Amino acid sequence: MEDVLVSIIVPTYNHEKYISSCLDSILKQKTNFNYEVIVGEDQSRDNTREICEIYAQKHSNIIRLFLWNREGEAYKEDQSTGRNNFTQCYKKARGKYIAICEGDDYWIDEHKLQRQVDFLQANEDYSFCYTRFNTFNQENNSFKIDFNGKYFKSNQVFIDFTLETFQKGWHIGTQTLVLRKQSFNIENSKKFKYFRDIYIIVELLKKGKGACLNFVGAVYRIHGGGVHSSVSVFNGFKKGYQCHKELYLNNKKNVFLKKKIMHSAQNFIEANIQNKNIFKALILSIELFFLNWSLVGLIKNFKRIGFTFFNFRK
């Protein structure tokens, strides 16, 4: 297909129960422009690949299917990061704009893509936009709206997203994201060891503004097999700390990223104290002190660590 305006990247792995819903929701999009769907199948252990092949044959004018293997994949704690899948798909994209929807998520507004592209076309100073979204818990069959509603004081069409709002706490669903391809160089991801969605956002904010559009455009699915869904609470704090520390070290002049890593470090300290990882909690407390120079904070952490240590030895 020529004159593609938007490339929709669909990374998928072990999503046989969900990939059809994902692709169907994308194919239902009503637009006045051409778009392509780039499906990256990451050598699933279930029937995801076979399902993707059926869709690619049936919709060969829209879907471009790439079948990867995991030889070049990065692993952390024996779990694939999925980085190679996303990176290779991104390189294949031909559109001016990039949308993302992982294979276990789906869109619920047939005009989602059109509305987001219209926004970016009309606002050249914005490098990306996203929408509000629902979270669906597969285990108890329940939906929950994101917590961005508190930021909309009236019926604004959109609200700006900045690193300040990121630092304060903002709920971004990557399955709702649409960005300008020229604003994000995928090669820059190579310098990051703990590459996650927020790295894309930070890089995009260096090139322009971001916006959250005030409509619900997609659903994020929580299920036992999900990469992020299955992360334990402790590992969640650990990954957040690693991610925010790396972002800060690559952007030391940014005060909001500094605040973010200080907050993440404190959360990870408390998680280590609860897990009785005394030595790790001590090291993290010292590291945090050299970031915020708060002697009061250091003493408080040492007291909690000491209390846990002596009670653990009883």
N, C-alpha and C positions, 0 to 999 in steps of 0.2 A: 504494500500500500504506500502510495506517495503522499506528499503534503500532510504528513501526520503532525498534528499540533500537540497531542498529549501522549506520553508513554506511561502506561500503568504497570508498575512492577509488582508481580505476585510471587514472592518467595514461598515455597511450600515444601514441607517434609512431614511425612506420617500424618497427613490430613485427609485420609480417605473418607472420613465421616463428614467433613466440612467443605472440602474444596469445591464441590458442585454448587453449594450455596454461595460461596465466594464468587465464582466465575459467573454464575447466573445473575447475581446482583450487579456485576460490572457490565455484562452484556445488555442489561436493561437500561443502561444510561441513555438519556435522550439529549443529544447535542447537535449543534449546527456546525460541527467540525469533525474531522476524522481523528480517531484515536486507535492506538495499538495496545494489545495486552501482552506483556512479556512475562511468561511463566517460567520460573526457574525451579525445576524439580531436582531435589537434592539427594537422589538415590535413596528414596524411602524404603522402609522395610515392609510396608503394607501395599495396598493397591492404588496409592496416590498417582504413581507414574502412569498406570494404565488408564485411569480416569482422565488425566491430563491429555494423554494421547488421543482419546476419543474426542475431547473438546477441541483440540487443535485441528483435527481432521474435519470436524463439522464446521468450525469457524476459522478456516484457514486464511480468510481475508482480514481477520482481526488479530487472532492469537498467534504469537510466535513462541514456540515451546523450545526450551533449552534443557537438555538432560545432562546434568552434571554428575561427576563422581566426587568422592570425598578425599581424594588424594592430596589436594592442595588446601584442604580446609584447616582452619585453626581450631584447636581444642583447649578448653580450660576446665580443669577438674573432671576430665573424661567426658565432657559435653561439648558438642560442636557449637561454635559461636554463630554459624550461619553467615559469617561475613563474606566468604568467597561467593556464595550464592547471590547475595545482594549486589556485591561489587561487580560481578560478571554481568548480571542483568542490567545494571546501571550503564555499563559500558556499551551495551547493545541498544540502548534507548535512542530513538531518532527524533523524539519530540522536543519542542521548545520548553514544554513543561513536563514534570515528572509527578505522578501520583503513586501512592504505595498502598497495598492492601495485602497483608499476609494471608496465606491460604486457609487459616482457620477463623478469619474475621470476614465481615461482609458489609455492604452498603445498603442503606434503607431509603434513600432519597433518589429517585430517578433523575433528578436535576442537579444532584450534588456536584458533579464534575463541571457542568455548564456554569453553575453559579460561582464556583471557585475560579474558573478560568476567566469569566467575565470580570471578576474582582481584580485579578492580577493584570488583565489587559487594560483596565481603567486606572490602575494605580501602579505606575512603573517604579515607584520608590519602595515597593514591598517585594521582598524576595520569596516570601511564602505565605500561605494562609492554611488554616485548618478549620474544622467545625467542631461543634459539640458532639458528644457520642454517648451511647449507652454501653454498659458492661453487662454481658449475659453470663451468669454462672451456670455452667452446664450441670453441675452436681445437684443444685436445688431448684433448677429451672426458674431462676429469678432474674429480673432486670434492675439495673440501678443507673441513674443518670450521673454523669461526671459532676465534679464539684465546682465547675467554672461558673455556674449560675450566680454565685454570690458576687461576681465581679461585674455583672450587668446590672447597673443601678436603674436603668429604664429600658425601653425597647430599642436599644442601639442595634444597628445592622451588624456592627462588628466592634471589637475592642482590640487595641494594639497589644501585641505581645513583645516584651523586651527582656533583657537579661535581668532587669530589676524584678519583673513579675515572675520570671523563672526562679529567682532566688527566694522570693516570698512564698512560692508554692503555686503551681499551675498544672493543670491536668491536660497533657497533650496526648492525643491518640494518633499514633503514626498512620493508622488505617484511614485517617481523614486528611492527611497531609497532601498538599499540592505545592510544588516549588518550581522556581525557574532553574532549569538545568545549568545555565551559564553561571549561576550564583553558587554552585557547589561542585567543586572539583573532587571527584571520588578518589583521586590519587593521594589527596591529603590524608585520607583515612589510614594510610600505611604507617604514619608516624605514631598512631595510637594503638596501644596494646589492648586496651579494654573498650574497643569501639562499640558504642551503643547509639540508640536513636538520638539522644540529646546532643551528641557530637555534631550531627547534621544540623540541628537547630542552632547551635553556637556558631558554626561556620557560616550559616545563612545570615545570621544577625550581624555578621561582620560586613556583609554586602548590602543589606537593606533591612527594612522593618518587617515584622511579622504581624499577622492578624488572626484572631479567632472570630469566625463568622457565626452569627447567632441563629443557628438551626442545627438540628440533630441529623447528621449525615451518615453515621455508620455505627456498627456494633463491634465491640471488642469482646472476644469470647474467652472465658476462663474455663479451662478443662485440665484434667490430670496430665495430659500429654504435652501441654503447652510449655515452651521454653521458659517464659517468664512466669507463667501461672504456677509452675511446679517448684519455683525457687523457695527455699525455706526462709523464715523471717530473718534468721541470723545471716544467711547468705545474701539476702536482700540488702541488709545494711552494709555487708562487706562489699558487694558489687557497687553499691551507691558510693561508698567511700573511695574505692579504687577509681571509679569513673570520674568523680568530681575532683579528686586529687590530680589526676592526669590532665584534666581540662584546665585546672588552675595553673599547674606547672608550665603549660603551654600558653597561658594568657595571664601572666603574673600581674600585669597592670590593671586588670579588670577587678574592680572592688566587689562586684556582685558575685563573681565566681569565687573570690576569696571568702566571702560570707557563706557561700554554699558549701565549700569544703570544710569550713569550721563547724557548720551545723552537722554535716555528714560525719565528721570525725567524732563529734560528741555522741552522736547516735551509735556509732560503731564501738566507742569506748564502753558505753552502757551495755551494749549487747555482749561484749567480751566479759564484762564484770558478771553479768547474769549467767554466762556460760562458764564462769570461773577460770577464764583464760587470763590469769593474773599478770603474767609477764607481758603479754601483748597489750593489755590495758595500760600498763605502766608506760610502755614505749609510745603508744598512741597519745597518752596524756602529755608527755614531754613534747612530742611533735606538735600537738595543738597549742601548747604554751608558746612555742616559737612562732606560731602564726598570729595568735591574738594577744600575747604578752599579758595574759590575765593571771596574776598570781592567785587571786581568789578562786578562779576556776580550777587551777592546778591543785590547790589545797583540797578543794571539795572532791575532786576526782581521786586524789590520794587517800582521803578519808574513806570514801566508798570502797576503794580497792583494799585498803587495810582491813576494814570491817569484814569484807567478803573473805579475805585470806585467813583471818584468825578464826572465823566461824567455820570455814571449810576444813581447817586443821583439827577442830575439836572432835 
